[in-house]
Amino acid sequence: MNTVRKPVVAGVFYPAEQKKLQDEIDLLLSLSKSEINLTKIFGIVVPHAGYIYSGRTAAFGFNLLKDKGYKNVIIISPSHREYFPGISIYDGQAFETPLGSIPINNQLAEKLTIGSNTIFKSTTGHKQEHAVEVQIPFLQTVLKDFTIVPVVMGDQGRSFVDELAVKISEIIDDNTIVVASSDLSHYHTKYEANQLDSIVEKRILDFDFDRLQYDLESNTCEACGGGPIVAMMKAAFRLKKNKSIILNRSDSGDTSGDNNEVVGYLSAAVYGD
């Protein structure tokens, strides 16, 4: 039986109508162009809020992938709606968005699970999760003929992060890119958010994933997808791809005008020589 994961936040986080969605993504990409051109990208960090709030910051990351020809995308997200002690790869054939369906690379997914008691194929964590879904329309715009491996971390503890990093480093190749899906601090004043989010920014820029993990564990900073970010960075480090760049940082107050309770966003890239 073919299992296709239908969109659950279309019309909420992004437009549900195909043309409106495509027009919005095209506009966001046009507003977020950069002079930066990296050729050996290992992965990007992008936010996952509603496009009206975080779409422009996300677009800085996705613009880097445009016309690069990547054939596989491993999308790692946190689980916002259910806790489970493990890492779940969607057990189906495709993800659907208003722009069409993207096949899941079950061969790559299977390789991630081999010999692991932590990483498994399931629909657990995927049914209502938005943090994978909102990335796909951007990918459908900047890439062609690609597959995805949708990964949701039910637990972002150190042991889970470390195993995912090792597994990714063992299976990735030059045709595969990693997308770490994360927002930053939640519901602080703009000033407080800037203090917290600048820590995440510095740790990524310094390629200091150990300090980032420690800061997240000690609540020195906040990132709901901190585990995905650290796992991606650790996997890259294992392959000697240990360079990083911050592309953009913003918060929801930039759009809403409400600076009393903001959510922070960041886009970044990890790459090698």
C-alpha positions as CSV (number, residue, x, y, z in Angstrom):
1,M,0.0,0.0,0.0
2,N,1.4,3.4,-0.9
3,T,1.4,5.8,2.0
4,V,1.5,9.5,1.1
5,R,1.8,12.0,3.9
6,K,-0.7,14.8,3.1
7,P,-0.1,18.4,4.0
8,V,-1.4,19.4,7.5
9,V,-0.4,23.0,7.8
10,A,-1.2,24.2,4.2
11,G,-3.5,27.3,4.6
12,V,-2.0,27.9,8.1
13,F,1.8,28.1,7.8
14,Y,1.8,28.8,4.1
15,P,-0.8,29.2,1.3
16,A,-2.9,26.1,0.4
17,E,-3.5,27.2,-3.2
18,Q,-0.7,26.2,-5.6
19,K,-0.3,29.5,-7.4
20,K,-0.4,31.6,-4.3
21,L,2.2,29.3,-2.6
22,Q,4.5,29.4,-5.6
23,D,4.2,33.2,-5.9
24,E,5.0,33.7,-2.2
25,I,8.1,31.4,-2.4
26,D,9.3,33.1,-5.5
27,L,8.9,36.5,-3.8
28,L,10.7,35.4,-0.7
29,L,13.6,34.0,-2.7
30,S,13.9,37.2,-4.7
31,L,14.0,39.2,-1.5
32,S,16.7,37.0,0.1
33,K,19.4,36.8,-2.5
34,S,23.0,36.8,-1.3
35,E,26.4,37.3,-2.9
36,I,27.5,34.1,-1.2
37,N,28.0,31.1,-3.4
38,L,29.2,27.9,-1.8
39,T,29.9,24.8,-3.9
40,K,30.4,22.1,-1.3
41,I,27.5,22.5,1.1
42,F,27.0,19.8,3.7
43,G,23.8,21.2,5.2
44,I,21.7,24.3,6.0
45,V,19.9,25.5,9.1
46,V,16.5,27.0,8.4
47,P,13.5,28.0,10.5
48,H,10.0,26.4,10.3
49,A,7.5,29.0,11.4
50,G,4.8,30.5,9.2
51,Y,6.2,31.9,6.0
52,I,5.0,35.4,6.9
53,Y,7.3,35.4,9.9
54,S,10.3,33.2,9.0
55,G,10.0,32.7,5.3
56,R,12.5,35.4,4.3
57,T,15.1,34.1,6.7
58,A,14.6,30.5,5.4
59,A,14.9,31.7,1.8
60,F,18.5,32.9,2.4
61,G,19.3,29.2,3.1
62,F,17.4,27.7,0.2
63,N,18.8,30.2,-2.2
64,L,22.2,28.6,-1.7
65,L,20.8,25.3,-3.0
66,K,19.3,26.7,-6.2
67,D,20.4,24.9,-9.3
68,K,23.0,22.9,-7.3
69,G,21.6,19.6,-8.5
70,Y,21.2,17.8,-5.1
71,K,19.3,14.6,-5.5
72,N,18.6,13.7,-1.9
73,V,17.6,15.8,1.1
74,I,17.7,14.6,4.7
75,I,15.4,16.9,6.6
76,I,15.8,16.7,10.4
77,S,13.2,18.3,12.6
78,P,12.2,18.3,16.3
79,S,8.9,16.8,17.4
80,H,6.6,19.5,18.6
81,R,3.5,17.4,19.3
82,E,4.6,14.1,20.8
83,Y,7.5,12.8,22.8
84,F,8.9,9.4,22.0
85,P,12.3,8.0,22.9
86,G,13.9,7.8,19.5
87,I,14.2,9.1,16.0
88,S,11.5,8.5,13.5
89,I,11.9,8.4,9.7
90,Y,8.5,8.6,7.9
91,D,7.5,5.1,6.8
92,G,5.8,5.9,3.5
93,Q,6.3,6.6,-0.1
94,A,6.0,10.4,-0.4
95,F,5.2,13.8,1.1
96,E,2.6,15.9,-0.6
97,T,2.3,19.7,-0.7
98,P,0.2,22.0,-2.9
99,L,3.2,22.0,-5.3
100,G,3.0,18.2,-5.8
101,S,4.4,15.0,-4.2
102,I,8.1,14.3,-3.4
103,P,9.2,10.7,-3.1
104,I,10.9,9.4,0.0
105,N,14.2,7.7,-0.5
106,N,13.5,4.5,1.4
107,Q,16.9,3.1,0.5
108,L,18.7,5.9,2.3
109,A,16.2,5.7,5.1
110,E,16.8,2.0,5.5
111,K,20.6,2.6,5.7
112,L,20.0,5.1,8.6
113,T,18.2,2.5,10.6
114,I,20.5,-0.5,10.0
115,G,22.0,-1.7,13.3
116,S,20.2,1.1,15.3
117,N,17.9,0.7,18.3
118,T,17.3,4.4,18.2
119,I,16.4,5.3,14.6
120,F,13.4,3.5,13.1
121,K,10.9,3.9,10.3
122,S,7.4,4.9,11.5
123,T,4.6,7.4,11.2
124,T,5.3,8.3,14.9
125,G,6.0,12.0,15.2
126,H,5.0,12.8,11.6
127,K,1.2,13.0,11.6
128,Q,0.9,16.6,12.7
129,E,4.5,17.8,12.6
130,H,5.0,21.0,10.6
131,A,8.8,21.4,10.9
132,V,9.5,19.0,8.0
133,E,6.5,20.0,5.9
134,V,7.2,23.7,5.6
135,Q,10.7,23.1,4.1
136,I,9.4,21.0,1.2
137,P,7.8,23.7,-1.0
138,F,11.0,25.7,-0.8
139,L,13.0,22.6,-1.9
140,Q,10.5,21.9,-4.7
141,T,11.3,25.4,-6.0
142,V,15.1,25.4,-5.8
143,L,15.7,21.7,-6.7
144,K,14.5,19.3,-9.4
145,D,14.1,15.5,-9.4
146,F,15.0,14.9,-5.8
147,T,14.0,12.7,-3.0
148,I,13.7,13.3,0.8
149,V,14.4,11.5,4.0
150,P,12.0,13.0,6.6
151,V,13.5,12.6,10.1
152,V,11.7,13.7,13.3
153,M,13.6,13.6,16.6
154,G,11.3,12.5,19.5
155,D,14.2,12.9,21.9
156,Q,17.1,15.4,21.4
157,G,19.2,14.0,24.2
158,R,23.0,13.7,23.6
159,S,22.9,9.9,22.8
160,F,20.3,10.4,20.2
161,V,22.0,13.3,18.6
162,D,25.3,11.4,18.5
163,E,23.9,8.3,16.9
164,L,22.1,10.3,14.2
165,A,25.3,12.2,13.5
166,V,27.3,9.0,13.0
167,K,24.7,7.4,10.8
168,I,24.4,10.5,8.6
169,S,28.2,10.7,8.2
170,E,28.2,7.1,7.1
171,I,25.6,7.4,4.3
172,I,25.9,10.9,2.9
173,D,27.5,11.7,-0.4
174,D,28.0,14.7,-2.7
175,N,24.4,14.3,-4.1
176,T,22.9,14.6,-0.6
177,I,22.2,17.7,1.5
178,V,21.1,17.9,5.1
179,V,18.4,20.4,6.3
180,A,18.3,21.1,10.0
181,S,14.9,22.6,10.8
182,S,14.8,24.9,13.9
183,D,13.4,28.1,15.3
184,L,15.3,29.8,18.1
185,S,14.1,31.4,21.4
186,H,10.3,31.6,22.1
187,Y,8.2,34.4,23.6
188,H,10.8,36.7,25.1
189,T,11.1,40.4,24.5
190,K,13.1,41.3,21.4
191,Y,16.0,42.4,23.6
192,E,16.0,39.1,25.5
193,A,15.6,37.1,22.4
194,N,18.6,38.8,20.8
195,Q,20.7,37.9,23.8
196,L,19.7,34.3,23.7
197,D,19.8,33.9,19.9
198,S,23.2,35.5,19.5
199,I,24.6,32.6,21.5
200,V,23.3,30.1,19.0
201,E,24.6,32.3,16.2
202,K,28.1,32.4,17.7
203,R,28.3,28.7,18.4
204,I,27.3,27.9,14.8
205,L,29.7,30.5,13.4
206,D,32.5,29.2,15.6
207,F,31.6,25.6,14.6
208,D,31.5,24.8,18.3
209,F,28.7,22.1,18.5
210,D,29.9,20.9,21.9
211,R,29.4,24.3,23.5
212,L,26.1,24.7,21.6
213,Q,24.9,21.3,23.0
214,Y,26.0,22.3,26.5
215,D,24.3,25.7,26.2
216,L,21.1,24.1,25.1
217,E,21.2,21.5,27.9
218,S,21.8,24.2,30.5
219,N,19.1,26.6,29.0
220,T,21.7,29.2,28.3
221,C,20.1,29.5,24.9
222,E,17.0,28.1,23.1
223,A,16.5,26.3,19.8
224,C,13.6,23.9,19.4
225,G,15.6,22.1,16.8
226,G,18.9,22.3,18.6
227,G,19.3,18.5,18.3
228,P,19.0,18.6,14.5
229,I,21.5,21.5,14.3
230,V,24.1,19.7,16.5
231,A,23.6,16.4,14.7
232,M,24.1,18.0,11.4
233,M,27.2,19.8,12.5
234,K,28.7,16.7,14.2
235,A,28.1,14.6,11.1
236,A,29.8,17.3,9.0
237,F,32.8,17.5,11.4
238,R,33.3,13.7,11.1
239,L,33.8,14.2,7.4
240,K,36.1,17.2,7.9
241,K,33.5,19.7,6.6
242,N,33.9,22.1,9.5
243,K,33.2,25.5,8.0
244,S,30.0,27.5,8.7
245,I,28.4,30.8,7.8
246,I,25.4,32.7,9.1
247,L,23.1,33.9,6.4
248,N,20.4,35.7,8.2
249,R,18.9,36.2,11.7
250,S,15.5,37.7,12.5
251,D,12.5,37.4,14.8
252,S,8.7,37.5,14.5
253,G,8.6,41.1,15.8
254,D,10.2,42.2,12.5
255,T,7.0,41.3,10.8
256,S,4.3,41.6,13.5
257,G,5.6,44.8,15.1
258,D,5.0,43.1,18.5
259,N,8.4,43.1,20.3
260,N,7.1,41.9,23.7
261,E,7.0,38.2,22.8
262,V,9.0,37.2,19.8
263,V,10.2,34.0,18.2
264,G,13.7,34.0,16.8
265,Y,14.9,32.6,13.4
266,L,18.2,31.9,11.8
267,S,19.6,30.5,8.6
268,A,23.1,29.2,8.2
269,A,25.2,26.8,6.1
270,V,27.8,24.2,6.9
271,Y,30.3,23.4,4.2
272,G,33.8,22.1,3.4
273,D,36.6,22.7,1.1
